[in-house]
């Protein structure tokens, strides 16, 4: 039987493989079966739905020449393998009937070709799966956990870690849909963070299955209606993500396109991966906290530097104030004496002016006194301007006359600007 999708002439395929003693299956990159020869069609009961038959296959002894042990399913392993894969597999033909095949697979860009060859003891009656089944499951479980753990630890960005985990788990286990919801411990509230093929998620906080998984801190399988129009009910697995007894969130996965239920091996595997995810989430949160603290410290350091600069400036102004106070005191003391003596001299000249007949001498004395008086006035203004500039005698904040401040400043720098700048008042 042949379906469209394979870029090979149908007649050629029939001529080469239809009557072959080996079973030939060709699957495209969308996991659609595009070709079955007669023997494969008989084994698959003419079904072209991969989900109808893949769960009937299991590994018998071990995987040969396969670098990545990803899932406990040889068909999925063949689809995921990068190179040629060989494995001894079992096909469950009945309740206690297993058929043994040698599986070989190879692929090109578009398709995976699987060849199943009969072994000498093809059919076996067993009441249970092979005795080394537990060892194989452990190997597969360990391989998948290591692979996904490596993938999620390649990133320290929280959303990317969760995105990788959802994608890897869903792809490796053939899960149709899933999502991760973050749990806020204080509010006891879930918030959807990431999803896998989930166009819409119902109210998380009123879901009885989710509430049970959180309260009991264990995985819960419940039946959920996934299609309102057809009333289709499918099994959903909810697994809490827990780190040191603290629930960080939940993982929820659905089998939508497959009617099978959740197996204990799958639940145990996802619980193990949830533990790895919890560690990765905790590390990412610690990194985010460290980055936030680093930014806060940088802001604090910047403020400290600004405060330090202000303190240095304040110290400079305080030192300047002390210097100005000392200079003003040193100037005012002799200036007071000069001013006093100038007044005494003026009085004396006034008394003897009547006795002096030479008016020129009086004019010289009067001019000298006038010059001294003007010099004293200018020195007083200069000292006052210095004190005003440094604000030594005033409060830290108060109303002031800006014009007076400008005049005081201009007076202090007058010797530098008098020949170059014209000040218009």
Secondary structure, DSSP 8 states (H G I E B T S, - for coil): -B-TT-SS-HHHHHHHHTT-SSEEEEEETTS-EEEE-HHHHHHTTT---HHHHGGGEEEEEEEES-S----S-HHHHHHH-SS-EEEEEEEE-SSSEEEEEEEEEEE-SSEEEEEEEEEEEEEEE-SSS-TTHHHHHHHHHHHHHHHHHHHHTT---HHHHHHHHHHHHHHHHT--EEEEEEEETTTTEEEEEEEES-S----GGG-HHHHHHHHHTS-EEEEEEEETTTTEEEEEEEEEEEETTEEEEEEEEE--S------HHHHHHHHHHHHHHHHHHHHHHHHHHHHHHHHHHHHHHHHHHHHHHHHHHHHHHHHHHHHHHHHHHHHHHHHHHHHHHHHHHHHHHHHHTTT---HHHHHHHHHHHHHHHHHHHHHHHHHHHHHHHHTTTS-SS----HHHHHHHHHHHTHHHHTTT-----
